[in-house]
Amino acid sequence: MISYEYPLSERVRTLLRLEDLFERVDYFLRKVDPQEHHVALLSIFEILEVSGRADLKSDLLQELERQKQALEALRENPEVSEEALDNVLWQIDQASSRLYQASGKVGQELRENEWLMSIRQRTSIPGGACEFDLPSYHYWLQQGPELHRQDLQSWLAPFLPIRDSITIVLRLLRESGKTTSQTAYQGVFQQMMAGRMAQMLRIRLGREYHCVPEISANKHALNIRFTTQEGMNRPKVSDSNVEFELTFCNL
């Protein structure tokens, strides 16, 4: 199955982007080639950019507190495992504490590092990070993978409280949904929202379907078109029925 997630709010869109960037950094950090560590640093710069929203930290703290209160209300529910509930609440407390202790604007330490900011400025220019543009950065890239990892992990460290909080919020969001089986007849599916609230949609379909969902949604209706693309031609709506799983996720 291939899964597609579609955010229905700007906040969830930001969280999904940051999650993707953190996963990319983790992947390239484990590599040994200087060019792969260059990509890891570029991804850290992207995290710095995306997380620069002034209200991201407070949004996450508020959401974690809201989820904590909602979960505490389940304590008397006989269908809820007390041990599992305590574990999730402990994770929320730990993430909230680390996030609260992170002083100032997220990533301010990097913004005050003139050397890193000079690299960031040059890498925003196509081909701007050549060795003749940034000889000191070229020297750093030649120092070996262990030093690279040590430095990259220290530059990533200010963002770890954000990452931990995002991991919890997105996990709870994904687990909140109820999945239904649906069919898009001749590649088209429409459903009236009828007051249904959702912050994210998840669509899963089998790999045997050689098509991609194009999603548009508002408070009134959900529209999905499954399109196929052949070579360099424009995508076209699939002319066959597509069976898929649909999940509305809402915290």
N, C-alpha and C positions, 0 to 999 in steps of 0.2 A: 504494500500500500504506500502511496505517496500522500503526505499530509501538507495542506496549505492553510496558513493562518492569516486571517484578515482582521486588522484592528478597526474598531468602530469609534474610537476616541483618540484624540491627539496624545493623551497620556500613555495609553497602551502602545501606540505606535512608537513613542520614544523608548519605552521599556523593551520592546522587541528589537529595536535597532541596537540598543546597548547590549542586550543579551547576545546578539549576533557578533558584535565587535569583541566582546569578552571571549567568546568561543574562538574567534579567529586569533586573538592574542595568545591564548593558551596553546593553540595548535602550533603556531610558528615559534613560540618559546621553546618547545620541545625539540626543535630542529637544530642543526649545527652549522648550516651554511650562512655566511654573512648576509647574503641577499634575503634569506628567510627572516633573519633577525631585523633587517631593514623593514620588511613588511610588518613585523610585530610592532616596531616603533611607530610606523605610520598609523597603525590601528590604534595605538595609545593616543596619538594626536587626534584621531577621529572621536575617541571616547571623550577626550577633553572638550572637544567642540560640542558634541551632542549633550553631554552632562552639564554644560555651561548654563542651562536654564536656572534662573535664580530660585524657582520654587520646587525643583525636583526633590531636593532633600526633605523639605517640609511635607511635600506630597507623599513621599514614601513613609515618613514617620506617622502621618495621619492615617494612611492606609493600613499600616501594620497595627496601629492601635485599634482601628475599626475592626480588623480581622480578629484581633485578640478578644475583644468584647463579644463578637459573634460566636467565637469558638467556646468561650467561657459559658455561654448560654446553653451549650450542648452537654455540659457536664452531667446533668441529671438524665440524659437520654440513654436508656439501656442498650440501644443499638450502636452506641459509640464506644469504642475501646478507650478506657481511661488511660492506658499506657500510651497509645498513639496520640491521644489528645494532649497529654502532658509533654510529649516529645515535640509536637508542633508548637505549642505555647512556649517551650524553652527556646526553640529556634527563633521565634519571633522576638522574645525578650533579648536574646543575645544580639540579633541583628539591629534591633532598636537601640540598644546600648552603644554598640560600635558606631552607629550612624549619628547618634546624639553627641558622642565624644569627638567626632570629626569636626574640628573647628574651622570657621571661615568658609569661603567658597570652595566647592569641590575642585580639586586639582590646582589650587593656588600655588602649591609648591613648584609645580612644573612651570606655571606662568612666570614665576620669579627666577627661573633658571635661564639666563641669557643665552647660554650655549644651545640648550634644547630649543628655545624659541627661534634662534637663528636657523636651525635645521628645519623647524616647522615652516618658517617663512619661505625658505628655498624649495622645500619639497612641494609647496603649493604651486610652483611653477613647473610646467612640463619639462622634464629633463634637467631640473634645476639643482639636483643633488650630485652632480658629477664631482669627481675628486678635485678638479681645479676650482670648483665653486666652494667646496667645503673640505679643505685638506685635513682639518682636525677631525671631522667626522669620518673621512676615509681612513685616517689612522686608527680611530676607534674600531671601525669595522674589521681591521686586520688583527685585532688583539686576541681573538679566540673565543669559542662559544661559552666557556664558563664565566668569563668577565662580562660578556654580553648578557647572559642570563641574570647575573647578579645585578647589573645596572637596570635592565629592563624590569625586573621584579621590584626594585626600589622605586622606579618611576610609576609602576602600576599600583603600588601599595596604597596611595591615597584614595584610589577608586574602589578598593575591595569592600568597604562597608556598603557602598552603593550596589555593588554586584551581589553581595549576600542578600540584601533586601529585595532586589529585583528577582532573584531566584525564588525566594519565598512567595512573593506576590504573584508571579506568573505561574508557579506551581499550583497555588490555590485557585487561580483563575481557570487554569486548564482542567482542574479536577471538579470545578463547579458545574460543568455542563452535562446535559443529558443528550445522548447521541441517538439519532433516528436514521433509518434507511430511507433514501429518496431516489427518485428517478427523474432525470432531465430528458424529456421527450424531444427527440431530434435536437439534442444539445442545449435545450433551453429549460430553465427552471425558474418559477416565480412563486413567491409566498408572501402573503400579507402579514405584516408584523403584528397587527391587532393588539397593540399595547405591549408586546413582548419587549423587555429590556435586555440588551446584550452589549458587552464591551468588546467582544471578539467572536468571530466565527471561525470554526475549523471544518475543513472539508477534506475527506479522505476518499481516495478512489484507487482501484486496482491498477497496477502497472500495465495491464493489457490494454487499457484505454490510452490511446496516443493523443491526448488532448489536455488542455490547461484551462482551469476555471478563471473567467473574468468576472469579478464580483462588483456589484454596486448595491449599496444599501442605505436606507434612511429610516426614520421612525415609522414610516408608512409601509414600505415594501422592501423585499429582498429579491434581487434579480441576479441570476447566475447564467452565464453563457459559456459553454465548453467549446473552445476553439482549437482547431488544428492548424498546423503550418507545414507547408511543403516547400522545401528549398528556400528561395528568397521571396516567394510570393507572400502576399498579405494574408494574415490569419483569417480563417473562415469558420463559421459555426459548424460544429460537427453535425452530420446528417443522420447519425445513429443515436439510439437511446443510450444514456450514460447512467449507470447505477453508482451511487456514492453515499457516503455517510456525512451527515450534517450535525454539527454541535454548536449550540448557542452557549457561550461562556459569559458569566456575569458574577461579579463579586457582590 
